[in-house]
Amino acid sequence: MDSRLLDILVCPVCKSALEKTGDELICKPCRLAYPIRDDIPFMLESEARPVKTEDA
């Protein structure tokens, strides 16, 4: 995934910055992980999975 894209993407729920971890983009305030498939981030809340505090 292009680092320039990561600079402009924000969480669709709270508009916070995201952190790339493996094949996911993590929103720490929302504790949601958005999947990245074939270098395409899926930024729908329905696609996100909840993450535990220690993961975020």
C-alpha positions, -999 to +999 in steps of 0.1 A: +000+000+000+013+034-010+025+055+020+010+086+004-024+070+005-020+062+042-012+099+049-046+110+036-068+081+049-088+086+081-112+065+101-147+068+085-162+067+120-142+092+140-119+108+114-087+099+133-054+089+117-049+052+109-019+030+116-009+002+092-003-031+109+002-061+087-028-063+064-050-039+084-054-002+091-060+003+128-080+032+144-069+034+180-097+057+193-124+035+178-105+002+183-114-009+148-093-027+122-100-021+085-088-049+062-064-043+033-069-068+004-048-067-027-034-033-016-070-019-014-082-007+020-118-015+028-129+015+048-165+005+056-175+002+092-193-031+083-159-045+071-140-035+102-133-059+131-130-048+167-096-050+182-085-056+218-068-028+237-034-045+235-037-048+197-045-012+191 
